[in-house]
Amino acid sequence: MKHLYFISNNLVSKANVIYPKSTTFNTVREKTMLNSKGEMKAVALTKYKVLDAIEVVYSSTYFSAMNTAKYIAEDKNIDIVLDSRLNERVVGELGCNEYRFLKGMQEHDFDYKLQNGESINEVKMRMTEFLYDVLINPEKNILIVTHNIALLSLMIKFCNQGFNLYDRLILDYEDEVIFDGVFHEMDLVEIIYDENEFVGIKRLI
């Protein structure tokens, strides 16, 4: 059995960091750090029994993901493998629109995207490509640090889809809620394969 543990640590810093004027929105997102509570949550992962047998750690190239991955990697004395396919969905040109407009549109239309941005289906494609690459590797217990929309995009591959009373996307697998329409402080989802055959998915945090 192969156990893949996908983590999204959503506790990023709100500190007002002043970047050069030429810095793009996507670059700012990539460089955003965890806040102090996010760091504590990341440290706490080293005490989480289900992650005791981790053999390899993958991370997106975002600072917040690497800062989450480093504690388990240091605790297990293993390397962090960076992979840009785990990066967050590229927003694109928001223009006069608010971020929540994009989120709402994409939850109802997985092909919708802004100029220079990515759709949910495009993110699912690169996340799935990453997943299949990992499945052919020998490691059985794998930690993968990514981001909330990227993780959501992958979960759509396995889960039933619906909407709650607030018209927010919800996902379930075998009557267990995997995504309830809200991004939590930290999301930890386990995906299980046996001989490269999908077995199941469950939410741990």
Helices and strands as residue ranges (DSSP letters): E 2-9, H 25-31, H 36-44, G 45-47, G 49-51, E 56-59, H 63-76, E 80-82, G 84-86, H 99-108, H 120-135, E 141-146, H 148-155, E 160-163, E 169-173, E 176-179, E 186-194, E 197-203
